[in-house]
């Protein structure tokens, strides 16, 4: 399994598309983000889904998300600086909402914080979900490119 800064060496595609990654929190995280201030995420595993449509595509966005040292910009940055990323999938030309819809229908998956990661989305409850301990991200998109 790739860990920490080793993710920066992963050969993610530079095309636009959607992605998802699992992240494990070993202890509860109290969110200090406007709109979510005071909400606590329990220790456990989470999946975040997103899209990369700008310059550098999936490669640039995933490398930025998976870097520990960064200025917090997106909601998920609060988790990626302290949690352990365990799996990553990339779906070139895919859509984040399609991944989230499929994810939300899987057994044991819940949305712990409505709106988290989905400030600009009108169709999803959130773009982050809590998942069971043995959840395998490859089940979400079996044909996706994957790293772990």
C-alpha positions in Angstrom: 0.0 0.0 0.0 1.3 3.4 -0.9 1.5 5.8 2.1 2.1 9.4 2.8 4.2 11.2 0.2 4.6 8.0 -1.8 1.2 8.9 -3.4 3.1 11.7 -5.2 4.9 9.1 -7.3 1.7 7.4 -8.4 1.1 7.5 -12.2 -2.3 9.1 -12.2 -3.7 10.0 -15.7 -3.6 13.6 -16.7 -7.0 13.4 -18.4 -10.1 15.0 -16.9 -12.4 12.7 -15.0 -13.7 11.6 -11.6 -11.9 10.0 -8.7 -12.5 8.5 -5.3 -10.2 7.6 -2.4 -10.6 5.9 1.0 -9.1 7.6 4.0 -8.8 6.3 7.5 -9.1 8.5 10.6 -7.5 6.8 13.6 -9.2 9.3 16.0 -12.2 11.6 15.9 -11.8 14.8 14.0 -13.6 18.0 15.1 -14.4 20.0 12.0 -13.5 23.7 12.1 -15.0 24.7 8.7 -17.7 27.3 8.3 -21.0 25.6 7.9 -19.6 22.5 9.7 -18.0 24.0 12.8 -18.4 21.8 15.8 -19.3 18.6 13.9 -17.2 15.7 14.9 -16.3 12.8 12.5 -15.7 9.6 14.4 -12.6 7.5 13.8 -13.2 5.2 10.9 -13.0 4.9 7.1 -14.4 7.4 4.7 -14.6 7.6 0.9 -14.4 11.0 -0.8 -15.4 11.5 -4.5 -14.4 14.4 -6.7 -13.8 15.5 -10.2 -10.8 17.0 -12.0 -11.6 19.0 -15.1 -8.8 21.7 -15.0 -5.2 21.8 -16.0 -3.3 18.6 -15.2 -6.6 16.7 -14.9 -6.7 13.7 -12.5 -3.0 13.7 -11.9 -2.8 17.3 -10.6 -5.9 17.1 -8.5 -5.1 13.8 -6.9 -1.5 14.7 -6.1 -2.7 17.9 -4.5 -5.3 16.1 -2.4 -2.9 13.5 -1.3 -0.1 15.8 -0.3 0.1 16.3 3.5 1.6 19.7 3.3 -0.8 22.2 1.8 -3.1 25.1 2.5 -6.6 23.8 3.3 -8.9 24.8 0.4 -11.5 22.0 0.1 -13.4 20.4 2.9 -11.6 17.1 2.4 -8.2 18.8 3.0 -9.0 18.7 6.8 -9.0 14.9 6.6 -6.1 14.3 4.1 -3.6 16.2 6.3 -4.2 13.8 9.3 -5.7 10.6 7.9 -4.2 7.7 6.0 -5.2 7.4 2.4 -5.6 3.7 1.6 -7.0 3.3 -1.9 -7.5 5.6 -4.9 -9.5 5.0 -8.1 -9.5 7.3 -11.2 -12.2 7.2 -13.8 -11.0 9.1 -16.9 -13.9 11.2 -18.3 -16.1 9.9 -15.4 -18.5 12.0 -13.2 -18.2 12.4 -9.4 -22.0 12.4 -8.9 -22.3 9.0 -10.7 -19.7 7.6 -8.3 -21.5 9.1 -5.3 -24.8 7.7 -6.3 -23.4 4.2 -6.7 -21.5 4.5 -3.4 -24.6 5.6 -1.5 -26.4 2.5 -2.6 -23.8 0.1 -1.3 -24.4 -1.9 2.0 -23.2 -0.2 5.2 -22.4 3.2 3.5 -23.8 6.3 5.3 -23.4 10.1 4.8 -22.0 11.4 8.1 -22.2 15.1 7.2 -24.7 16.4 4.7 -23.2 18.8 2.2 -19.6 17.8 3.0 -17.5 18.1 -0.2 -20.5 19.0 -2.3 -20.9 22.8 -1.8 -21.4 23.2 -5.6 -23.5 20.1 -6.2 -27.3 20.2 -6.3 -27.9 16.5 -6.8 -25.9 14.7 -4.1 -26.4 14.7 -0.3 -22.6 14.9 0.1 -19.4 13.8 -1.7 -18.0 12.0 1.3 -19.4 8.8 2.9 -18.5 6.6 5.9 -17.8 3.1 4.8 -17.4 -0.3 6.6 -13.9 -1.2 7.8 -13.4 -3.8 5.1 -14.8 -1.7 2.2 -12.9 -2.2 -1.0 -13.0 0.9 -3.3 -12.6 -1.3 -6.4 -16.2 -2.4 -5.9 -17.3 1.1 -6.7 -15.9 1.1 -10.2 -14.4 -2.2 -11.2 -13.1 -0.9 -14.5 -11.5 2.2 -13.0 -7.8 2.6 -12.7 -6.8 1.8 -9.1 -3.9 2.2 -6.7 -3.5 1.0 -3.1 
